[in-house]
Every structure is written in C-alpha cells, then in structure tokens.
Amino acid sequence: MPTKGLLERLRDGESVVVAEGYIFEFERRGYLTAGSFVPEVIIEHPELVKSLHEEFVHAGSDVVLAFTYYAHREKLRLIGRENDLERMNMEALRIAREVADDTGTLMAGNICNSTIYKKGDDASTAEVKAMFKEQVEWAVKGGADFIVGETFGEYGEAALALEAIKKHGNGLPAVITLQPTICMDTQDGINIGEACRMLEEGGADVVGLNCGRGPVTIIETLKCVRRACKVCGIAIPDREEKKAFPLELLKCLSSRDEIRTFAQEAKAAGATYIGLCCGGAPHTLRIVADVLGKNPPANKYAPQMHKHFIFGDESKFQDYYTKDVKSKIVTNA
C-alpha cells in the first residue's frame, strides 16, 4: 500500500505522474473497437489490462487509473452489454488495486463524460447523476485512493461529477479535469480558468485539463487555470492539434522532444499532477516522469544514441558509417 496519499504528496511539494490513454492504446493493439470505445478488454482479456498497468508504472506512473473510462451505463447500452456493467467496473477496479498494491502506487477510480448530458435538461441530468453515483460507489467498494472525473467539455457536467464524488465517494479526494476547446471557454460558455475556480470552490481537491489539446497548445490554457486556482494544476494533453480524431491519431502523435518540452513547460507553469492522454504510451510517459525527477525503472532503457553505429560518437565508430552511410540516409548530415 502507498505510504502517502495523493493530497499528502501534493501538499509536500511532490509531483504526481499519471498514465492515461488506455482506450486508444488498446484500440491500437486490436482489443477495443473504435467508435463505441467501450473497454470490453477488461472482461475479455483482463491479463492485458493488468500488463499495461504494470508497463505504465514501470515507465513512471505514480497512479494506477482503473480502466473504467466509458465503462458506464450509456456506453454499455449502445453495445448491448448493460448486464456486464457492474462486473466490468469491479473487475477493472480489482485489477488496478492489485497492481497498485504490488507496486506501492496509488489507485484511482474513474468517471468521465456521460455522452448524454444536455445543459438545462432535467431528464438527462437525472440520468447522468445516476450513472455517476453507481460508478463512484463501485470505486469506493473497489478500494480506490481517490476518484478522477475527467474529459468534461461543459462545466455543468463536471459539476455533476464533482457532486457525485463528494456525496457518494466516502470522503475520497476528487480530481476533476475539463476538456479545453479551441477557445478559452468551456462548451457551455464559461472561461476555463473560471470554471476550474468554481470547481475548486465546490470542493474539488485538484482541478485542471485533459484531452482536447496537444502538448503545445494546452500550456496557454493551463496557465489560465493556474492564475485562477489555488489547488494543484493538472496538465494531461491529447495528441497535437490536427483534425485526425479518432482514427488518424497516429499520423500526428507528438515526438519525444515535444513531450519533453511539454513536461518542462507544464512543470514551470506550476502543474504538479501531470500525465498523458490519448496517444500516450509507456515510452512517452517515461519522459514525463524523468522531467519530474522520478527516475523510473524504465530509465535504465532510455535512449543512448551515442552508442549508435551511425548516429553515435564519431570517435568510437567507423567513418564509413558515421560519415559515408549517414550522408546517404540523412539529408542534413
């Protein structure tokens, strides 16, 4: 079990690295359907979910985020698997708790955008509240250390998630993240910094951003949040800004250098809870952890390009490769 909780770590000035992006990683690996994006892999291949959790911890994640993103009633209704709803949530929580216990990391429950919320619509609000309530209660039952509510485009839905965590979360800390749009407002027309401030005043322990923007463009929005809020800021970027969602993300994934720059700038902006979202993978999360001084086990295998026979230290390799061959394969050599 972890010796320090989330809020203790943040209050002591520690940074927290969190791995996200499970949906897209499993879709790329061929175990999840794009479109519905329901984490059926939890039931069909639980061993793979456990393995990916372990890979992310190896890469530096301080948090095992239970894979209950889109494991909610509406998503399962769309694919005719509502009867698997509780089983899917509890299995995801069980796997996450097991990995967290084995690695001394934190385990977080997870709720997300409902896909049915409509501002000012009482019927949809009631449905959303019920969906959040059951998932929060399962997270408590599954032994979560805190609960994340994420990827909310509208302040109104984020506020409902926070309300559910505060009301049904048995006192667990609440982390709430908004999905920034192309402008500086939420989809219901509230400045993103002001929306985070209101969530903070409503009892959120940590507020910030995830998805919707890439590592470059999320920094401006993060600074807006940090100016408005007192609590620890979150920066969890998506892929960089191109119209490739959801099937063409691979053509615009951020480079390792871009991820390193993002992590450095997010840290400088005051974010202390940092991770990666859609498109994130262990090799990029390791870079974030490294920037934050974590020195994860995966650092043992970090690139050492000075040892490469073409691109490495020219004094240690043959000119035939470091000069002749290199000049034929690199245009600016």
C-alpha positions as CSV (number, residue, x, y, z in Angstrom):
1,M,0.0,0.0,0.0
2,P,1.2,3.5,-0.7
3,T,2.6,5.3,2.4
4,K,1.3,8.7,1.3
5,G,-2.0,9.7,-0.3
6,L,-2.5,12.0,-3.2
7,L,-3.1,15.1,-1.2
8,E,-0.2,14.4,1.2
9,R,2.1,14.1,-1.7
10,L,0.9,17.3,-3.4
11,R,1.0,19.3,-0.1
12,D,4.6,18.1,0.5
13,G,5.6,19.6,-2.8
14,E,5.8,16.3,-4.7
15,S,4.7,15.9,-8.2
16,V,2.4,13.1,-9.3
17,V,2.7,11.4,-12.7
18,V,-0.5,9.7,-14.0
19,A,-0.8,7.5,-17.1
20,E,-4.0,7.7,-19.1
21,G,-4.8,6.9,-22.7
22,Y,-5.8,3.3,-22.1
23,I,-8.7,3.5,-24.6
24,F,-6.6,4.4,-27.6
25,E,-3.7,2.1,-26.6
26,F,-5.9,-0.9,-26.6
27,E,-7.6,0.1,-29.8
28,R,-4.2,0.3,-31.5
29,R,-3.4,-3.1,-30.1
30,G,-6.5,-4.6,-31.5
31,Y,-8.5,-5.3,-28.3
32,L,-11.0,-2.4,-28.4
33,T,-13.5,-1.1,-31.0
34,A,-13.1,2.5,-32.3
35,G,-16.4,4.3,-32.4
36,S,-18.1,2.7,-29.3
37,F,-14.8,2.8,-27.4
38,V,-16.1,0.5,-24.7
39,P,-13.3,-1.2,-22.6
40,E,-14.6,-4.7,-23.2
41,V,-11.0,-5.8,-22.9
42,I,-11.4,-5.7,-19.1
43,I,-13.6,-8.8,-19.3
44,E,-12.2,-10.4,-22.4
45,H,-8.5,-10.0,-21.7
46,P,-8.0,-8.9,-18.1
47,E,-4.4,-10.1,-18.2
48,L,-3.6,-7.5,-20.8
49,V,-5.2,-4.7,-18.7
50,K,-3.0,-5.7,-15.8
51,S,0.1,-5.9,-18.0
52,L,-0.5,-2.4,-19.4
53,H,-1.0,-1.0,-15.8
54,E,2.4,-2.6,-14.9
55,E,4.1,-1.1,-18.0
56,F,2.9,2.4,-17.1
57,V,4.1,2.0,-13.5
58,H,7.4,0.7,-14.9
59,A,7.5,3.9,-17.0
60,G,7.0,6.1,-14.0
61,S,3.3,6.5,-13.3
62,D,2.5,7.1,-9.6
63,V,-1.1,6.2,-10.2
64,V,-2.9,3.1,-11.5
65,L,-6.0,4.5,-13.0
66,A,-8.8,1.9,-13.0
67,F,-9.9,1.4,-16.6
68,T,-13.5,2.4,-16.1
69,Y,-13.4,5.2,-18.6
70,Y,-16.5,4.7,-20.8
71,A,-17.5,1.7,-18.8
72,H,-20.7,3.5,-17.9
73,R,-24.3,2.6,-18.4
74,E,-24.9,4.6,-21.6
75,K,-21.9,3.1,-23.4
76,L,-22.7,-0.4,-22.5
77,R,-26.3,0.1,-23.6
78,L,-25.1,1.0,-27.0
79,I,-23.4,-2.4,-27.4
80,G,-26.0,-4.4,-25.6
81,R,-23.9,-5.3,-22.6
82,E,-25.6,-3.4,-19.7
83,N,-25.7,-6.7,-17.8
84,D,-21.9,-6.6,-17.7
85,L,-21.8,-3.1,-16.2
86,E,-21.1,-3.8,-12.6
87,R,-18.9,-6.8,-13.5
88,M,-16.8,-4.6,-15.8
89,N,-16.3,-1.9,-13.3
90,M,-15.5,-4.2,-10.4
91,E,-13.0,-6.2,-12.4
92,A,-11.3,-3.1,-13.6
93,L,-11.0,-1.8,-10.0
94,R,-9.8,-5.2,-8.8
95,I,-7.0,-5.3,-11.4
96,A,-6.0,-1.7,-10.7
97,R,-6.0,-2.3,-6.9
98,E,-3.9,-5.4,-7.3
99,V,-1.2,-3.7,-9.4
100,A,-1.2,-0.6,-7.1
101,D,-0.7,-2.9,-4.0
102,D,2.0,-4.8,-5.7
103,T,3.9,-1.7,-6.8
104,G,3.2,0.7,-3.9
105,T,1.4,3.2,-6.1
106,L,-2.0,4.9,-5.8
107,M,-5.2,3.6,-7.3
108,A,-7.8,5.9,-8.7
109,G,-11.4,5.3,-9.6
110,N,-12.5,6.9,-12.8
111,I,-15.7,8.5,-14.2
112,C,-15.9,10.5,-17.4
113,N,-18.2,12.4,-19.8
114,S,-21.5,10.6,-20.0
115,T,-22.2,11.3,-23.7
116,I,-25.9,12.1,-22.8
117,Y,-25.6,15.3,-20.7
118,K,-27.6,18.3,-22.0
119,K,-27.5,21.6,-20.3
120,G,-30.8,22.6,-18.7
121,D,-32.4,19.2,-19.4
122,D,-33.7,17.7,-16.2
123,A,-34.2,14.2,-17.6
124,S,-30.6,13.9,-18.9
125,T,-29.3,15.5,-15.6
126,A,-31.1,12.8,-13.6
127,E,-29.6,10.0,-15.8
128,V,-26.1,11.4,-15.5
129,K,-26.4,11.7,-11.8
130,A,-27.5,8.1,-11.5
131,M,-24.6,6.9,-13.8
132,F,-22.0,8.9,-11.8
133,K,-23.4,7.6,-8.5
134,E,-23.1,4.0,-9.3
135,Q,-19.6,4.2,-10.7
136,V,-18.4,6.3,-7.7
137,E,-19.9,3.8,-5.3
138,W,-18.2,1.0,-7.1
139,A,-14.9,2.9,-6.9
140,V,-15.3,3.2,-3.2
141,K,-16.1,-0.5,-2.9
142,G,-13.1,-1.4,-5.1
143,G,-10.7,0.4,-2.7
144,A,-9.8,3.5,-4.7
145,D,-7.5,6.0,-3.1
146,F,-9.1,8.9,-4.9
147,I,-11.5,9.4,-7.8
148,V,-10.9,11.1,-11.1
149,G,-13.7,12.8,-13.1
150,E,-12.4,13.7,-16.5
151,T,-12.9,14.9,-20.1
152,F,-15.8,17.2,-19.4
153,G,-16.4,19.7,-22.1
154,E,-19.1,21.5,-20.1
155,Y,-18.7,22.9,-16.6
156,G,-22.2,21.8,-15.8
157,E,-21.4,18.1,-16.3
158,A,-18.1,18.4,-14.5
159,A,-20.0,19.9,-11.5
160,L,-22.3,16.9,-11.5
161,A,-19.3,14.6,-11.4
162,L,-17.8,16.5,-8.5
163,E,-21.2,16.4,-6.7
164,A,-21.3,12.7,-7.1
165,I,-17.8,12.2,-5.8
166,K,-18.4,14.5,-2.8
167,K,-21.8,12.9,-2.0
168,H,-21.1,9.2,-2.7
169,G,-17.3,9.0,-2.5
170,N,-16.9,8.3,1.2
171,G,-14.6,11.3,1.6
172,L,-12.1,10.3,-1.1
173,P,-10.3,13.2,-2.8
174,A,-11.8,14.4,-6.1
175,V,-9.7,15.2,-9.2
176,I,-11.7,17.0,-11.9
177,T,-10.4,17.8,-15.4
178,L,-12.0,19.7,-18.1
179,Q,-11.5,19.2,-21.8
180,P,-10.4,22.5,-23.3
181,T,-11.9,23.6,-26.6
182,I,-10.3,25.6,-29.4
183,C,-11.1,28.7,-27.5
184,M,-10.5,29.6,-23.8
185,D,-14.1,28.7,-22.8
186,T,-15.9,25.5,-21.9
187,Q,-18.6,24.3,-24.3
188,D,-21.2,25.9,-22.1
189,G,-19.5,29.3,-22.4
190,I,-17.5,29.7,-19.2
191,N,-13.9,30.8,-19.2
192,I,-11.9,27.7,-18.5
193,G,-10.0,29.3,-15.6
194,E,-13.2,30.5,-14.0
195,A,-14.8,27.0,-14.5
196,C,-11.9,25.4,-12.7
197,R,-12.0,28.0,-9.9
198,M,-15.7,27.2,-9.4
199,L,-14.9,23.5,-9.3
200,E,-12.2,24.3,-6.7
201,E,-14.7,26.3,-4.6
202,G,-17.2,23.4,-5.0
203,G,-14.8,21.1,-3.2
204,A,-12.5,19.6,-5.9
205,D,-9.2,18.8,-4.4
206,V,-7.3,19.0,-7.7
207,V,-8.5,20.7,-11.0
208,G,-7.1,21.0,-14.4
209,L,-7.2,19.9,-18.0
210,N,-7.1,16.7,-20.1
211,C,-7.5,15.8,-23.7
212,G,-8.8,18.2,-26.5
213,R,-5.5,20.0,-26.9
214,G,-1.9,18.8,-27.6
215,P,1.3,19.4,-25.6
216,V,2.0,22.7,-27.2
217,T,-1.5,24.4,-27.1
218,I,-2.5,23.1,-23.7
219,I,0.1,25.2,-21.9
220,E,-1.6,28.5,-22.5
221,T,-4.8,27.0,-21.1
222,L,-3.0,25.6,-18.1
223,K,-1.6,29.0,-17.3
224,C,-5.1,30.4,-17.3
225,V,-6.2,27.7,-14.8
226,R,-3.2,28.3,-12.6
227,R,-3.9,32.1,-12.4
228,A,-7.5,31.4,-11.3
229,C,-7.0,28.5,-8.9
230,K,-5.1,27.7,-5.7
231,V,-5.1,23.9,-5.9
232,C,-2.6,21.9,-7.8
233,G,-3.0,22.1,-11.5
234,I,-3.3,19.2,-13.9
235,A,-1.9,19.0,-17.4
236,I,-2.8,15.9,-19.4
237,P,-2.5,16.7,-23.2
238,D,-4.0,14.8,-26.1
239,R,-2.2,14.4,-29.4
240,E,-1.3,17.7,-31.1
241,E,-3.9,19.8,-32.9
242,K,-4.9,18.3,-36.2
243,K,-8.3,17.0,-37.4
244,A,-7.4,13.4,-37.0
245,F,-9.7,12.2,-34.2
246,P,-10.4,9.4,-33.8
247,L,-9.0,7.1,-36.4
248,E,-6.0,9.0,-37.7
249,L,-4.3,10.0,-34.5
250,L,-1.1,8.0,-35.3
251,K,-0.2,10.5,-38.1
252,C,0.0,13.3,-35.6
253,L,1.4,11.8,-32.4
254,S,3.8,14.1,-30.6
255,S,7.5,13.4,-30.8
256,R,9.7,12.6,-27.8
257,D,11.2,16.0,-27.9
258,E,7.8,17.6,-27.9
259,I,6.7,15.6,-24.9
260,R,9.8,16.6,-23.0
261,T,9.2,20.2,-23.8
262,F,5.6,19.9,-22.7
263,A,6.6,18.3,-19.4
264,Q,9.2,21.0,-18.7
265,E,6.7,23.8,-19.5
266,A,3.9,22.3,-17.5
267,K,6.2,21.9,-14.6
268,A,7.4,25.5,-14.9
269,A,3.7,26.7,-15.1
270,G,3.0,25.1,-11.7
271,A,1.3,21.8,-12.6
272,T,2.2,19.1,-10.1
273,Y,-0.1,16.4,-11.5
274,I,1.0,15.6,-15.0
275,G,0.3,12.8,-17.4
276,L,-0.5,11.9,-21.0
277,C,-3.9,11.2,-22.6
278,C,-4.9,9.8,-26.0
279,G,-1.8,8.6,-27.8
280,G,0.2,8.4,-24.6
281,A,2.3,5.3,-24.2
282,P,4.9,4.0,-21.8
283,H,7.9,5.3,-23.8
284,T,6.4,8.9,-23.7
285,L,5.2,8.7,-20.1
286,R,8.8,7.8,-19.1
287,I,9.9,11.1,-20.4
288,V,7.4,13.0,-18.3
289,A,8.5,11.0,-15.2
290,D,12.1,11.8,-16.0
291,V,11.5,15.5,-16.3
292,L,9.8,15.4,-12.9
293,G,12.8,13.7,-11.3
294,K,11.1,10.3,-10.8
295,N,13.9,8.2,-12.3
296,P,11.5,5.3,-13.1
297,P,12.8,1.7,-13.7
298,A,12.3,2.3,-17.5
299,N,15.1,4.9,-17.4
300,K,17.5,2.0,-17.5
301,Y,16.5,1.6,-21.1
302,A,16.3,5.2,-22.1
303,P,17.8,6.1,-25.5
304,Q,21.6,6.2,-25.6
305,M,22.2,7.4,-29.1
306,H,25.9,8.0,-28.5
307,K,26.2,4.2,-28.8
308,H,24.6,4.0,-32.2
309,F,27.0,2.9,-35.0
310,I,25.7,5.6,-37.4
311,F,24.4,8.4,-35.2
312,G,26.6,8.0,-32.2
313,D,30.0,9.2,-31.1
314,E,32.1,9.5,-34.3
315,S,35.3,8.9,-32.4
316,K,34.1,5.4,-31.5
317,F,32.7,4.2,-34.8
318,Q,33.9,3.8,-38.3
319,D,33.8,6.8,-40.6
320,Y,32.2,4.6,-43.2
321,Y,29.0,4.6,-41.1
322,T,29.2,7.9,-39.2
323,K,30.0,9.9,-42.3
324,D,29.5,8.0,-45.6
325,V,26.4,6.0,-44.7
326,K,24.9,8.8,-42.6
327,S,25.3,11.2,-45.5
328,K,23.2,8.9,-47.7
329,I,20.3,8.5,-45.3
330,V,20.1,11.9,-43.6
331,T,19.6,14.9,-45.9
332,N,21.1,17.4,-43.5
333,A,24.0,15.2,-42.4
